[in-house]
């Protein structure tokens, strides 16, 4: 049986997970795919710290280019992260004719176009299943399983830290800051959590999903992004009373040939599959014109889940090499048809609006009058009674309205003398 020689650059959490999984299930993998995966070289600046796995003498090196220069290495696995040295390393590997497997979402969402061009020029490929959704095979589903479909819409819960925080806020009726501190203590959130809680991690993954769905490589800067810091306990409770849950969503839609890209907290039906994705789990909900609605669910990060996706890519790469079809499935195929990203002001959707208003006659009439002025129709209004304060919360759900109109209306409502706080607004995704 043939051997597939693998070189890994980056022996951290995921790298060690890949080595451990290959050692554990090498026999199973070889029976399924017809070759034996062998980790021949591992490069890391730290080759002393115990990772919980043993490797043969001579496998470890501190020089990443020992992996690329080794003529016996058939596939290079990049797991160091970042967008500088990792980029140079991948480009050099591709130019050396070696296919690359990576989990580097930030690099792909920033320099994807350049990387795929170099891969094409050198007749090799880049594999990146682990860059979105951890162990969930959502990219393979888009590239192969849904190849016959025009993708109408993708909604994703793609950051386990944010989903864990929102789930804990709901279950424990706790505030964001308290839950974030607990998540950091438990190891679910970084000491500096901005990449996660401010939505940037999800924006990288959104750009990758949209690119595969629509044949134009998007970057994270095109994704309108804000995170979950402003989600309050009150909003979580009001949403629940109305039959919704608040999730940080990646939102990707094809609207009349244009693409809507966004990452922000949104209300989803509590009874939906997406609404029942809790804790650190991720999910990608995809609507195709032929298949209808599908959803892919699982652990979105972590040593074992991400290692599973990396090894799946190694297997695909090995099969291509075994049968001499190096670019059977190109990493990314550009095609015409889509490209323009919608300005956020053009987006049409439903809204949840929470106001804090003076509890006196005529205020609701003023608010509804301003909404009507901007052609925004109210679906429901809930005003809380018996508040100990002179002001009371009012929660409004709207029918579909244009974002620019909603922004103008909220600006005007916020300037009313009877409005006591800045209006709070989230979109509603009904999955209808």
N, C-alpha and C positions, 0 to 999 in steps of 0.2 A: 504494500500500500504506500502511495506517495506521502511525503511529508510537506507541510506548509510551514516554512520558517518565518516567524513573526518577530519583529523588533518593536519594543515599546519604549517611548520617550515620556517619562513621567511615572514615578512609582509611588504616587500618593494613594489616597483612598480608593479611587477608581482603578488605577493601575494595579494595585495589589488585589483588588477584587477580580480583575480580568485573569490574572495569573492563577489565583485560587480556583476560579470556576473552571478554567481549562484543565488544571490538574485534577479536579474532582470528576469532571465529566468528559475527559478526553476520549475514552473508549466509546461512550455513547455518541459523541460528535462524529468520530471517525466512521462508525457504523452507518450513521445517517447520510454522511456527505461523501465518503469514499477517500478521505485523506486524513492524516494525523496532524492536528495543530500542535506546533512546538514553539515555545517562547525561547528564542535563541539568544536575544540580547535585550537588556533592560538598562536604560540610561536615566540617571537622576543625580542631582547635585549631592544628595544625601544617600549614600549606599550603606550606612551603618545602622540606622534606626530599624528596629524590628517591626516589620509590617504584618506579622502573623502568618507569613508563608515562607517556605524554604525554597531556594533556587540553587541549582548546581553552581559549583565554582566556575568562575570565568564568565558568567552571564551578566553580572552587574558591571556597569561602567559609569564614570562621571562625565563622559564626553558623548553628547547626543549624536555627533557625527560618526561615532563608531557604528551606530545603527545604520545610518544611510550609506556609509562607505562599504559595509560588509556585503560582498557580492552574493552571499547565500541568503540574505534577508529578502523575502519576497513581498512583504507588506509591512508598512510603517504605521504604527499606531501612535498618534499624538494625543497626549493627555496632560499637558503642562498648563494649558489655558493661556489667556492673554492674547494680545493682538500684535505683538512686536516680534519677539524671537520665534514664537509659534508660527507666525506667518512665514518668516524666512525659512524655517525648518521644513514646512510643508512644501513651499515652492521649490526648494532644493531637492526634496525627495521626488517630487513630480518630474522635475527636469532630469533626474537620474533614472527615470522610467519606473519608479516604484509607486504603486497605488497606496493611498493614504486612508486610514480610518481615523476619525476625530469626533470628539464630543464638544468641540469648541464653538458654541453658539454665538458668542460675541464676535469672534473672528469671521464667521460666515455671514453674520448680519451686517458686518462692516465692509468686508473685502470679498464677498462671495463671487462677484462678477470676475474679478481678476484671477482668483484661484481656479475657477472652473474653466476659464479661457486657457490657462497654462496647462491644466489637466488635459484638455482637448488637444492642444498643440502637441503634447507628448504621448498621446494615445494611452493614457492611464486614467484612473478614476479616483474620486473622493467619495468616501462613504461617511454618513453623518447621522445615522438613526438616533444615536444617543444624545444629539444636540437638542432634541425636543421631546419632552414627556418621559425622560428616563427609560424605563423598561417597556413602555408602551410602543408597539410597532406601528405608530401612526404615520410615519413618513413612508414606510413600505406600502401601507394601505393607500395613500394618496398616489404614489408613483405607479403602483401595479394593480392593486385590488380595485381601485376606482378609475382606472384608465379610460373606461368607456363613458365617464360622466363629466358633464360640465358642473363644476362646483359652484353651487349657488351661495353657500354660506358655511362658515366655520366659526364655532364658538368654543373657546378653550379655557379650562381652569389649569393653568400651566406652572403655577408656583406653589409648592407645597407649604412653604413658610406662611404665605399669605392665607392660604386656605385653612391651615392649622389655627392661625390667629382668629380668623372670622368664625370658625367653628367653636373655638373656646369662648369667644365673646358671647355667642348665642347661648351656649349651654350653661355657662357660669354667670351670665348677666354681668360681665365684667367690662371695664373700659379698655380701650386700645393699649394705652401705656402700660397698664398692669399686665395684660396678657403678653405683650411684647417682652417685657422683662422676664416673665415666666418662661417664654419660649427660648429666650437667650440662655437662661439658666439650664434648661433642658437640652440645649444643643440644637434646637430646631431653627434658631435664628442666629445670624452672625453678630459679633460685637458691634459692627457697623452694618445695620440692616438695610441701608438705603437701596442697594441693588434689587433687593426683593420687594420691600414694602412700598417703594416708590414706583414700582412697575417696570423698571428697566430690564430686568431679567425676562419678564414676560414679553416685552417689546421685541427683544432679540428673537425669541421663539415665534412670535407673530409674523415677523418679517420672513422667516424661513418657511413657515407653513404657507403664507400667501404666495411666495415665489414659486413653490412647487405646484400650487393650485392653479396659477394663472400665467405661467410661462414668461414672466418678467421678474428679474431679480430685484427685489425691494430691499431697502436697508432700514435699520431701526429708527433712523431720524425721520422717516416718513410716517411713523406710527405715532399718532397723538396719544400721549401717555400721562396718566396720573395714577397714584397708588391709593392705599387704604388708610392713610393716617387720619383722614377726616371722616371716616365711618364711625358713627357714635352708637352707643348702646341703645339710645332712643330710636334711631333709624332701624336698627336690627329688629327691635320689638315691634315697631309700627309695620315694617315689611311683613313680619310673621303674621300679624293680625290680618293683613290683607291677602295672605296666601302666598307670600314670596319669601325668598332668602337672598341675601346680598352676597355676591361672589365677585372676586376680581377676575374679569373676563378679558381674554383676547377675542376681539371682534373683527371678523373678516367677512366682507360681503361683496358680491358682484351686483352692481346696480346700474342697469342700462349701459353696460360695457365699461363702467368705471369701478374702481375698487375702493371700498371703505376699509380703513385700517385704524383700529383703536385699541387701547388698553385702559380700562378703568372699572371701578366698582359698578355693578349693575344688579337689578332685581331679576331673578329668574323664578319661575313657578316652583313652589316648595314640593309639589307633587311630581315634578319632572325628574328624569334620571340625572340630569345635570345638577338640579337642585339638591340632590342627595349624595353628592360627592363631598366627603367630609375629611377632616384632619389633613394629613400630608398627602393625600391621594390627588392625582391629576386625572383629567378627562378631556378628550377632544371630540366634540360633536360636529358631524359633517353632514350637510345636506347636498345630495347630488340630484341632477335632473332625472336620472333613470332609477338609481337605487333607492332614492328617498332619503330617510334619515338613518344615520349609523352613529355609534358612539364607541370610543376606545378608552378604556379605563385601567388604571393601575398605579403603581408607585412611580412618581415622577422624578425621583432622585434617590441618592444613596448608593452605597458601594455595590451591592448585589444587583439591584435593578438596572443601574447604568452599565455595569459589566455585562449583563445579559444582552443589552442592545449593541454594545461594542463587539461582542463575540458573534452576534448575528451578522454584522457587517463583515467581520473577518471571514466568516463562512461564505458569504456571497462573493467576496473577493477571491477566495480560494477556489470556488466553483468556476468562476470566470477564467482563472489561470489554468485550471485543470482541463478545461474544454476549449481553450484558445479563443475565447470571445471576450477580450479585455474590456470592451465598452458595450457589452450586451444591453445594459441599462445605464445610460449616461447619468452622472450625478445630477445634472440639471440640463434640461432641454428648453432652449428659448424658442418661443413662437409668437407670432403676431396675434393681435386680438384684444389684449388688455394692456394697460400700462399706466393710464392716468389715475393718480390717487385723488380721491374726492377731498376737497377742503371740508374741514369739520362743520363749517357753517351750512354745507349743503345736505348734511345727513338728516334724514327724516325718521323719527322713531317716537316711541311713547316715553313719558317722563313721570317720575316720582318727584314731587316738590314738597318740602317741609318748610313752613313759615312759622315764626313766633310773632303773634299779633296781639294788639290790645283787644281785650274782651268787651267789645261794645258794639251796638248795632251799626250796620252799614259797611263794616270792614270787608266782609265776604263779597258784598256787591262791588266794592271798589276793585278787589282782586280779580273777580270774575270778569269785570268790565275791561280791565287791562289785558287779560288773556284773550278775550273776544276781539279786542282791538288788533291783536296780532294773529288772529285766525287760529287760536288754540282752543280746542274743545275739551271741556272737563268730562272725565269719565266717572269720577267719584270724589267726594270731599268727606273727610273725617275731621271733626273738631273735638278736642278733648275737653270734658267738663270737669268742674270741681278742682280746678288748679288752685294751689295756694297763692299763686301770684296773680297780679292783675292782667298779665298776658297769658295767652294759651297757645298751644301748638295746633296748627292746622295742616293736615296732610292731604295733598291733591294728587290724584292720578289723572293723567291726560290721555286723550286719544293721540294718534300720530301727529307730530308737528315738526316743522323744520327747526334745526338747531339755531340758526340765526334769529328766527322769530322768538324762540324761547329765551335766548340770551337777552334780547331787547326787552321782553316782557319782565323778566326777573330783575333787570336793572331798574326798570320803572317801579316795580313792586317794592324793591328794596329802598327806594327813595320816599315811600309813603311815610307819613308821620306815625302811622299806626303799626308799622313794621318794626319790631324790636331787635331783630337779629338779621344777619345776612341770610338770604334764602339758601336752603340746601337742595341740591338737585342730583338725581341719578337717573340713568336711562333704565328702561324696562325691556327685557328680551323675553317675549312670550313663547318663542319657539313654535309659533303658529304657522 
